[in-house]
């Protein structure tokens, strides 16, 4: 497929110049790569860049829209004080609480925001990060077609 001009033209028209989103898992599977969620079962509230402070955990990162933390009303600069009844003194305290839950569970959070203490419900999610593994790493069979694709795609062009 690497010398397939029609494929290349269609791909560029639809996904590079156009607005469609490429189905990367299917495309990479042709070359023997598995795309999967890195932590599908662990509870997650967002990537918050937390640091311990005298009132709890200071959120140092922008709280991205759509994350559980954002949906609960948390913002950058807020102090995460209590999660599921546990005081937040260290990042490990939050990790301990999250380890007792699954994505989809709802916990109560209390946080300081603009001089007020706010209590809110937070529905835990799963971390959307992905990882890419070779089929060999994932314990999947590598077919003759995959080996041929890899050789054509990644093989040396120097003669």
C-alpha positions as CSV (number, residue, x, y, z in Angstrom):
1,X,0.0,0.0,0.0
2,X,3.0,2.3,0.4
3,X,3.3,2.8,-3.4
4,X,-0.4,3.1,-3.9
5,X,-0.9,6.6,-5.4
6,X,-4.7,6.4,-5.3
7,X,-4.5,5.6,-1.5
8,X,-2.1,8.4,-0.9
9,X,-4.1,11.0,-2.8
10,X,-7.3,9.9,-1.1
11,X,-5.7,10.0,2.3
12,X,-4.3,13.5,1.8
13,X,-7.6,14.8,0.4
14,X,-9.7,13.4,3.2
15,X,-7.4,13.6,6.3
16,X,-4.7,16.1,5.7
17,X,-6.4,18.7,3.5
18,X,-9.9,17.7,4.6
19,X,-11.7,17.5,7.9
20,X,-12.1,13.8,8.4
21,X,-10.3,12.0,11.2
22,X,-8.2,9.1,10.2
23,X,-8.9,5.7,11.7
24,X,-5.3,5.3,12.9
25,X,-5.8,2.0,14.8
26,X,-6.9,0.3,11.6
27,X,-4.2,1.9,9.5
28,X,-1.4,1.0,12.0
29,X,-2.8,-2.5,12.4
30,X,-1.8,-3.1,8.8
31,X,1.8,-2.6,9.9
32,X,1.4,-4.7,13.0
33,X,0.9,-1.9,15.6
34,X,-1.8,-2.0,18.2
35,X,-3.3,1.3,19.4
36,X,-5.0,1.1,22.7
37,X,-6.0,3.1,25.8
38,X,-3.0,3.0,28.1
39,X,-4.9,2.8,31.4
40,X,-8.5,1.8,30.6
41,X,-9.5,0.7,34.2
42,X,-7.9,3.3,36.4
43,X,-10.0,6.2,37.8
44,X,-8.9,9.6,36.5
45,X,-10.0,13.2,37.1
46,X,-7.7,15.0,34.6
47,X,-4.1,16.0,34.2
48,X,-3.9,18.8,36.8
49,X,-0.2,19.3,37.6
50,X,-0.9,19.1,41.4
51,X,1.4,20.4,44.1
52,X,0.9,20.3,47.8
53,X,0.0,23.5,49.6
54,X,-1.2,24.5,53.0
55,X,-4.8,24.1,52.0
56,X,-4.7,21.0,49.8
57,X,-3.4,20.3,46.3
58,X,-2.9,23.3,44.1
59,X,-4.0,22.8,40.5
60,X,-1.2,24.2,38.4
61,X,-2.4,23.3,34.9
62,X,-5.3,24.4,32.8
63,X,-8.2,22.2,33.5
64,X,-9.3,20.9,30.1
65,X,-12.9,21.1,29.1
66,X,-14.6,17.7,29.2
67,X,-12.4,16.2,31.9
68,X,-14.0,15.1,35.1
69,X,-12.3,17.9,37.0
70,X,-13.7,20.5,34.6
71,X,-17.2,19.0,34.8
72,X,-17.0,19.3,38.6
73,X,-16.2,23.0,38.4
74,X,-12.4,22.9,39.1
75,X,-10.1,25.5,37.5
76,X,-6.4,26.3,37.4
77,X,-5.4,27.8,40.7
78,X,-8.0,26.0,42.8
79,X,-7.1,24.1,45.9
80,X,-8.3,20.5,45.9
81,X,-9.0,20.0,49.6
82,X,-11.1,16.8,50.1
83,X,-11.9,13.9,47.8
84,X,-14.4,11.2,48.8
85,X,-14.0,12.2,52.5
86,X,-10.2,12.1,52.4
87,X,-8.1,15.3,53.0
88,X,-5.7,16.0,50.2
89,X,-2.2,16.8,51.7
90,X,-0.2,15.1,49.0
91,X,-0.6,13.8,45.5
92,X,-0.3,10.3,47.0
93,X,-3.5,11.0,49.0
94,X,-5.4,11.6,45.7
95,X,-3.8,8.5,44.1
96,X,-5.0,6.4,47.1
97,X,-8.6,7.6,46.7
98,X,-8.5,7.0,43.0
99,X,-7.1,3.5,43.4
100,X,-10.3,2.6,45.4
101,X,-12.6,3.6,42.5
102,X,-13.3,2.8,38.9
103,X,-14.2,5.0,36.0
104,X,-17.9,6.0,36.3
105,X,-17.9,6.2,40.1
106,X,-19.0,9.5,41.6
107,X,-17.1,11.1,44.5
108,X,-17.7,14.3,46.4
109,X,-14.9,16.9,46.2
110,X,-14.4,20.1,48.1
111,X,-12.1,22.7,46.8
112,X,-11.1,26.3,47.4
113,X,-11.9,28.6,44.5
114,X,-11.6,32.4,44.5
115,X,-11.9,32.6,48.2
116,X,-14.8,30.2,48.5
117,X,-15.0,26.6,49.5
118,X,-17.0,24.7,46.9
119,X,-18.4,21.1,47.3
120,X,-19.3,19.3,44.1
121,X,-19.9,15.8,42.7
122,X,-17.2,14.5,40.4
123,X,-17.8,11.6,38.1
124,X,-14.5,9.7,37.6
125,X,-13.4,9.0,34.1
126,X,-10.7,6.9,32.5
127,X,-7.5,8.4,31.3
128,X,-7.8,8.9,27.5
129,X,-4.1,8.5,26.8
130,X,-3.2,5.9,24.2
131,X,-0.2,3.7,23.7
132,X,1.1,2.1,20.6
133,X,2.6,-1.3,20.8
134,X,4.0,-3.7,18.2
135,X,1.9,-6.8,17.7
136,X,4.9,-8.7,19.1
137,X,4.8,-6.7,22.4
138,X,1.0,-7.2,22.6
139,X,1.3,-11.0,22.1
140,X,-0.5,-10.8,18.7
141,X,0.5,-12.8,15.7
142,X,2.5,-11.1,13.0
143,X,1.3,-12.3,9.6
144,X,3.1,-12.6,6.4
145,X,1.1,-9.6,5.1
146,X,2.3,-7.5,8.0
147,X,5.9,-8.5,7.5
148,X,5.6,-7.6,3.8
149,X,4.0,-4.3,4.7
150,X,6.7,-3.5,7.2
151,X,9.5,-4.4,4.7
152,X,7.9,-2.2,2.0
153,X,7.2,0.7,4.4
154,X,10.2,0.7,6.6
155,X,12.8,-1.2,4.5
156,X,15.9,0.6,3.3
157,X,15.6,2.4,0.0
158,X,19.4,2.7,-0.3
159,X,20.8,0.3,-2.9
